[in-house]
Amino acid sequence: MLWHKSADAYEDPDEFRTYLNACIQAIRNVTFILQSQKSEIKDFESWYPKWQEVLKNDPIMRWCVDTRNKIVKSGELEKHSVAIVSYVVSYLEPPKYHFRINPFSSAVEIAQEVVVNHLKAKHRSHGLLKIEKRWVSKDFPDIELLEILAYAFSFLATLLADVEKMKGPILQQNTEGIEKNFNKSIKALKLNKIDLPLCMTSFEEIRTQWLKLPNLEPTQVLIENDKKPEPTKDKIIKRYGGLPTLTPTEKEIKSDLKKQALIFLKQAKKCLKKDKRLATVAFLVGEKNEATIIELRYENYEDKYLMWESVAKEVLKRRAVAIITIGEIWSAPVNPENLEMRPQDSPERKELINVSGLSKEGESFRISVPFYRRWGKIYFKEQVLEENPTLNYLIPIKKVWAKM
């Protein structure tokens, strides 16, 4: 498919332009071919003018029809394209630097510009730089070109699907609403209830590179499917004892997500007492209540950030509508004299089992169980339930749901 060939050629400006022009031409040809076959389509003369009106009023579709190869001729991409560099040290919105770039600049060259001219000296020794290249045109300077074409693809797919149904346009957006969304991202825009194709909405990762400070080494954390067979119920019972159940009071809880989290917490306590360690695990809950279990591994704080970015991609891939996370964490009060101190580095730190739940519909909670180790055994303190916590580490997942 020409769209995917354009994506594959993203780092080669000349090849990218070639496939992009071909992709635009193919999009423009769809309506030409459709009209050439009108004699084969029943009631075409009464059905198609309704779609023509929608096409005419949609700014992207009008742009695709009017566009010629001149929009991506030599120099056009270089003049308008940008690199967005984010300095990341937490899950909160990072500071960003926008540059007009030479399309041939590498991620390292762009990063060096940021480190030398923008980062404070104290920030150059740790953290991550996220380098995102974006090809844009002068007509839509705030939107990446392939995102525009992904929208056009979905629009035309909806049109062609209606050839048999003959229900007419179901797209009831208006120009003002669309252009308002353009200022955010084309990915925030949907055609009625029809999402953009998954392979197109996840395109951002293709044009993004992560570099680890201070040496600007490329880095990534990928979630690999664990091929080891899951332990059987009998093996779990043999190692950890009987399976956990809810108390009569807990059964009265209205939230199914919270009840499931409590079951997981009870099992986590059994595992920690037996194994003296607790793996970090995410349970992704699908629309039909199916669950995907992901064990998460990371070596340092930067990897931990990228790990949750990878989990967010799994949420999108699997169309998950809720997540429960379980793991050991360090907790410590904020040090007003050193706001950047991480909990694990604080002399006042303490260990917790942390179980958090978050749903696409907005339910949010955290259950914390402090514990301490003594004479080779684990001792638990009273658990604490917090409603509607911030859960900063799940911000990447919140961003994904905002686009779904």
C-alpha positions in Angstrom: 0.0 0.0 0.0 1.4 3.4 -1.0 0.7 4.9 2.5 2.8 2.3 4.2 5.6 2.7 1.6 5.6 6.4 2.4 5.9 5.6 6.1 8.8 3.2 5.5 10.6 5.9 3.5 10.1 8.6 6.2 13.9 9.0 6.7 14.6 9.4 3.0 13.1 12.8 1.8 13.4 12.0 -1.9 11.8 8.5 -1.7 9.2 9.8 0.8 8.1 12.5 -1.7 7.8 10.0 -4.5 5.5 7.7 -2.5 3.6 10.6 -1.0 2.8 12.0 -4.4 1.6 8.6 -5.6 -0.5 8.2 -2.5 -2.2 11.6 -3.0 -2.8 10.8 -6.7 -4.4 7.4 -5.7 -6.7 9.1 -3.3 -7.8 11.6 -5.9 -8.4 8.7 -8.4 -10.9 6.9 -6.1 -13.8 9.3 -6.9 -12.9 9.4 -10.6 -13.0 5.6 -10.8 -16.3 5.5 -8.9 -17.9 7.9 -11.3 -16.7 6.0 -14.3 -18.6 3.0 -12.9 -21.8 4.8 -12.2 -23.8 2.8 -14.7 -23.1 -0.3 -12.6 -24.4 1.4 -9.4 -28.1 1.5 -8.7 -29.6 5.0 -7.9 -26.1 6.5 -8.4 -27.5 9.8 -9.6 -29.6 10.4 -6.5 -27.0 8.9 -4.1 -23.7 10.3 -5.1 -24.5 14.1 -5.1 -25.0 13.8 -1.3 -21.5 12.5 -0.9 -20.1 15.1 -3.3 -21.5 17.8 -1.0 -19.8 16.3 2.0 -16.5 15.9 0.0 -16.7 19.6 -1.0 -17.2 20.8 2.5 -14.5 18.7 4.2 -11.3 20.6 4.2 -9.0 17.6 4.0 -10.9 15.9 1.2 -11.1 19.3 -0.7 -7.3 19.6 -0.2 -6.7 16.1 -1.6 -8.7 16.9 -4.7 -7.1 20.3 -5.3 -3.6 19.3 -4.5 -1.0 18.7 -7.2 2.6 17.5 -6.8 3.8 21.1 -6.2 3.1 20.7 -2.5 5.9 18.3 -2.0 8.4 19.6 -4.7 12.0 20.1 -3.8 12.4 22.5 -0.9 8.8 22.5 0.2 9.2 19.8 2.8 12.5 21.3 4.1 10.9 24.7 4.4 7.8 23.7 6.4 8.8 20.4 8.2 9.7 20.4 11.9 11.4 18.4 14.6 9.8 18.3 18.0 12.2 17.5 20.8 11.0 16.7 24.3 13.1 16.6 27.4 11.6 13.8 29.5 12.3 13.2 33.2 8.8 12.4 34.5 5.4 11.3 33.3 4.1 14.9 33.3 4.0 16.9 30.1 7.7 17.5 29.3 9.3 20.8 28.0 9.4 20.8 24.2 11.5 22.5 21.6 10.3 23.0 18.1 12.8 23.4 15.2 12.5 23.9 11.4 14.9 21.3 10.2 17.0 20.1 7.3 15.3 16.8 6.3 18.7 15.1 6.2 19.5 15.9 9.9 19.8 12.9 12.1 18.2 12.4 15.5 21.6 12.8 17.2 22.4 16.0 15.3 19.0 17.5 16.4 19.6 16.3 19.9 23.0 17.9 20.1 21.5 21.2 19.1 19.1 20.9 22.0 21.7 19.9 24.6 24.1 22.6 23.7 21.7 25.5 23.2 18.6 24.7 25.4 19.2 22.3 28.2 20.6 23.5 31.5 23.8 22.0 32.6 22.2 20.1 35.5 19.8 18.4 33.1 22.3 17.1 30.7 23.4 14.1 32.8 20.1 12.2 33.0 16.7 11.9 31.4 15.6 11.2 27.8 15.2 13.2 24.6 12.3 12.3 22.4 13.0 13.3 18.8 9.9 13.4 16.6 10.2 14.4 12.9 7.1 15.7 11.2 6.7 16.2 7.5 4.1 19.0 6.9 2.9 21.2 4.1 2.3 24.9 4.1 -1.5 24.3 3.9 -1.7 22.4 7.2 1.5 23.3 9.1 0.2 21.8 12.4 -0.6 18.4 11.0 1.7 15.6 9.8 1.2 14.7 6.2 0.6 11.0 6.6 -2.0 11.7 9.3 -3.8 13.8 6.8 -3.8 11.0 4.2 -4.9 8.4 6.9 -7.9 10.6 7.4 -8.6 10.7 3.7 -8.2 6.9 3.4 -10.8 6.4 6.2 -13.2 8.9 4.6 -13.1 7.1 1.2 -13.4 3.7 2.9 -16.6 4.9 4.4 -17.8 6.2 1.1 -17.0 2.9 -0.7 -18.7 0.9 2.0 -21.8 2.9 1.4 -22.0 1.8 -2.3 -23.9 -1.3 -1.3 -25.9 0.1 1.7 -26.9 3.3 -0.1 -27.6 5.1 3.2 -25.9 8.2 2.2 -23.3 10.2 4.2 -23.2 9.5 7.9 -20.5 12.0 8.4 -22.0 15.1 10.1 -18.9 17.1 11.0 -18.7 20.7 10.1 -15.7 22.7 8.8 -15.4 24.7 12.0 -15.3 21.6 14.2 -12.8 19.9 12.0 -10.4 22.9 11.8 -10.6 23.2 15.6 -9.5 19.6 16.0 -6.7 20.3 13.5 -5.0 22.5 16.0 -4.7 19.5 18.4 -4.0 16.6 16.1 -5.7 14.8 13.2 -5.7 11.7 15.4 -8.3 13.4 17.6 -10.7 13.4 14.7 -13.0 10.5 13.9 -15.4 9.9 11.0 -18.6 9.6 13.0 -17.9 6.4 15.0 -15.4 5.0 12.6 -11.8 5.1 13.8 -8.7 5.6 11.7 -7.1 2.2 10.8 -4.9 1.0 13.7 -1.8 0.7 11.5 -2.1 4.4 10.7 -2.9 5.7 14.1 0.2 4.1 15.6 2.4 5.8 13.0 4.0 8.2 15.5 6.4 5.6 16.8 7.9 5.1 13.2 9.0 8.8 13.1 10.1 9.0 16.7 13.5 8.1 18.3 14.4 8.1 22.0 17.9 9.1 23.1 19.3 8.6 26.6 21.3 11.3 28.2 24.2 12.1 28.6 25.6 10.1 25.7 22.6 10.4 23.4 22.5 6.6 23.0 19.4 5.3 21.1 17.1 3.4 23.5 13.8 1.6 23.5 11.9 -0.8 25.7 9.8 -3.4 23.9 7.2 -5.7 25.4 7.8 -9.2 24.3 5.1 -11.8 24.4 6.2 -14.3 27.1 6.0 -17.7 25.4 6.3 -19.6 28.7 3.1 -21.4 29.6 1.0 -19.9 32.4 1.1 -21.9 35.6 -1.9 -24.1 36.1 -4.4 -23.5 38.9 -3.2 -26.6 40.7 0.4 -25.4 40.6 -0.6 -21.9 42.0 -2.5 -23.5 44.8 0.4 -25.9 45.6 2.9 -23.0 45.9 0.8 -20.2 47.4 -2.1 -21.9 49.0 -5.8 -21.5 48.2 -7.0 -19.0 45.7 -8.1 -15.7 47.2 -11.8 -14.8 47.5 -13.7 -11.6 48.4 -15.2 -11.0 51.8 -19.0 -10.4 52.0 -18.3 -6.7 52.4 -16.0 -6.6 49.4 -18.6 -8.5 47.3 -21.0 -5.5 47.8 -18.6 -3.2 46.0 -20.3 -1.9 42.8 -17.1 -1.6 40.7 -16.1 -4.8 39.0 -12.7 -3.3 38.3 -12.1 -2.7 41.9 -13.3 -6.2 43.0 -10.9 -7.7 40.5 -8.1 -5.5 41.8 -8.7 -6.7 45.3 -8.5 -10.3 44.2 -5.1 -9.5 42.5 -3.9 -7.8 45.7 -4.7 -10.8 47.9 -2.8 -13.0 45.5 0.1 -10.5 45.3 0.5 -10.6 49.1 0.7 -14.4 48.9 3.3 -14.2 46.2 5.4 -11.7 48.1 5.3 -13.7 51.3 6.4 -16.8 49.5 8.9 -15.4 46.9 10.1 -12.3 48.8 9.7 -10.4 45.6 6.8 -9.2 43.4 7.0 -8.8 39.7 5.4 -5.7 38.1 2.4 -6.8 36.1 -0.2 -5.1 34.0 -3.6 -6.6 33.3 -5.3 -5.1 30.2 -9.1 -5.6 30.1 -10.7 -5.7 26.7 -14.2 -4.6 25.7 -15.5 -8.2 26.1 -13.8 -8.4 29.6 -11.0 -10.5 28.2 -7.7 -10.0 29.9 -4.1 -9.8 28.7 -1.3 -10.2 31.3 2.0 -8.4 30.7 5.0 -8.8 33.0 7.0 -5.6 32.9 10.8 -5.5 33.3 13.1 -2.5 33.4 16.6 -1.6 34.7 16.4 2.1 35.5 14.1 5.0 35.8 14.4 6.0 32.1 13.6 2.5 31.0 10.6 2.5 33.3 9.2 5.6 31.5 9.6 4.0 28.1 8.1 0.8 29.5 4.8 2.5 30.2 4.9 4.1 26.7 5.1 0.6 25.4 2.2 -0.5 27.6 0.2 2.3 26.1 0.9 1.0 22.6 -0.4 -2.4 23.8 -3.6 -0.7 25.1 -4.1 0.8 21.6 -3.3 -2.4 19.8 -5.7 -4.5 21.9 -8.3 -1.8 22.3 -8.2 -2.3 26.0 -10.8 -0.3 28.0 -9.3 -0.7 31.5 -6.0 -1.6 33.2 -4.9 -2.9 36.6 -1.3 -2.6 37.6 0.5 -4.5 40.4 4.0 -4.1 41.7 6.4 -3.2 44.5 7.2 0.5 44.8 9.2 2.9 47.0 7.3 5.7 48.6 8.7 8.8 50.4 7.5 12.3 51.3 8.5 15.1 49.0 11.8 16.7 50.0 11.2 20.5 49.6 15.0 21.0 49.4 15.4 18.5 46.6 12.2 18.2 44.6 13.9 16.0 42.0 14.8 13.3 44.5 13.3 10.0 43.6 11.6 7.9 46.4 14.1 5.1 46.2 16.9 7.6 47.0 15.1 9.1 50.1 16.3 8.1 53.6 12.6 8.1 54.6 11.5 5.6 51.9 9.2 2.7 52.6 8.1 -0.3 50.6 4.5 -0.8 49.3 2.5 -3.1 47.3 0.8 -0.9 44.8 -2.4 -2.0 43.0 -3.9 0.7 40.7 -6.9 0.6 38.5 -7.9 2.9 35.6 -10.6 2.7 33.0 -11.3 4.5 29.8 -14.5 5.8 31.3 -12.7 7.6 34.1 -12.7 5.3 37.1 -9.4 5.6 39.0 -8.2 4.1 42.3 -5.1 3.0 44.1 -4.8 0.4 46.9 -1.5 0.6 48.8 -0.2 -1.9 51.4 2.9 -0.9 53.3 5.1 -3.8 54.3 8.5 -4.3 55.9 11.0 -7.2 56.0 12.3 -8.6 59.2 14.2 -11.9 59.9 13.6 -13.1 56.4 9.8 -12.6 56.6 7.3 -10.1 55.1 5.0 -8.2 57.4 2.0 -6.2 56.1 0.5 -3.1 57.5 -3.1 -1.9 56.9 -4.1 -1.3 53.3 -5.1 2.2 52.1 -7.7 2.9 49.3 -7.3 6.1 47.5 -10.1 7.2 45.1 -9.3 9.2 42.0 -5.5 9.4 42.4 -3.4 11.1 39.7 -1.5 8.0 38.6 1.1 9.9 36.6 2.8 6.8 35.3 -0.4 5.9 33.4 -0.6 9.3 31.6 0.7 7.6 28.4 -2.4 5.3 28.5 -4.7 8.3 29.2 -3.4 9.9 26.1 -4.1 6.8 24.0 -7.7 6.6 25.3 -8.2 10.3 24.4 -7.5 9.3 20.8 -9.6 6.1 20.7 
